[in-house]
Amino acid sequence: MPHSKFKRPPGFEGVQTDPEESYRAGYQHGARALLRFLEAGRPGDLDRAKSWIESELTGWRHDTQAEPVPPPL
């Protein structure tokens, strides 16, 4: 498999055999991470999370030169 244009290590995309399974695994991971963040319950966290998703995370997702680790919240 050729090296990823998304700066993933060689063979990263091959870990999941089904693209739909890979998508669902990422979705589940993201939901768990967001739940842990919101369970912390600090004031203003919901607004901060919304802003992060709408700006930084969206930009990272569409940047083919970005590292595979998302921007910090």
C-alpha positions in Angstrom: 0.0 0.0 0.0 1.4 3.4 -0.9 2.3 5.9 1.8 -0.6 8.0 3.0 -1.1 11.5 1.6 -2.5 12.4 5.1 0.9 11.8 6.9 -0.2 8.5 8.4 2.4 5.9 8.9 2.8 3.4 6.0 0.0 0.8 6.2 -2.1 2.9 8.6 -5.1 2.7 6.3 -4.7 -1.0 6.1 -5.4 -1.6 9.8 -9.1 -1.6 9.1 -10.2 -3.8 6.2 -13.6 -2.0 5.7 -13.7 1.8 5.3 -17.1 1.9 7.0 -15.7 0.0 10.1 -12.8 2.4 10.2 -15.2 5.4 10.1 -17.4 4.0 12.8 -14.4 3.3 15.0 -13.2 6.9 14.7 -16.7 8.2 15.4 -17.0 6.0 18.5 -13.6 7.2 19.7 -14.5 10.8 19.2 -17.8 10.5 21.0 -16.0 8.9 24.0 -13.4 11.6 24.1 -16.0 14.3 24.0 -18.1 12.6 26.7 -15.0 12.5 29.0 -14.4 16.1 28.4 -18.0 17.2 29.2 -18.1 14.9 32.2 -15.4 17.0 33.8 -18.0 19.7 34.0 -15.9 22.9 34.1 -17.8 26.2 33.3 -17.7 27.2 29.7 -16.6 23.8 28.4 -19.6 23.2 26.1 -19.0 26.6 24.3 -15.3 25.8 24.1 -15.9 22.4 22.6 -18.4 23.8 20.1 -15.8 26.4 19.0 -13.1 23.8 18.7 -15.2 21.5 16.6 -16.4 24.2 14.3 -13.0 25.8 13.7 -9.8 23.9 14.6 -11.1 20.3 14.2 -12.8 21.1 10.9 -9.7 22.7 9.5 -7.5 19.8 10.7 -9.9 17.3 9.1 -9.6 18.9 5.6 -5.8 19.6 5.8 -4.0 16.8 3.9 -0.7 18.0 5.3 -1.8 17.9 8.9 -0.3 15.4 11.4 -2.6 12.4 12.2 -3.1 13.7 15.8 -6.0 16.2 16.1 -5.4 19.7 17.5 -5.7 19.9 21.3 -9.0 21.0 22.8 
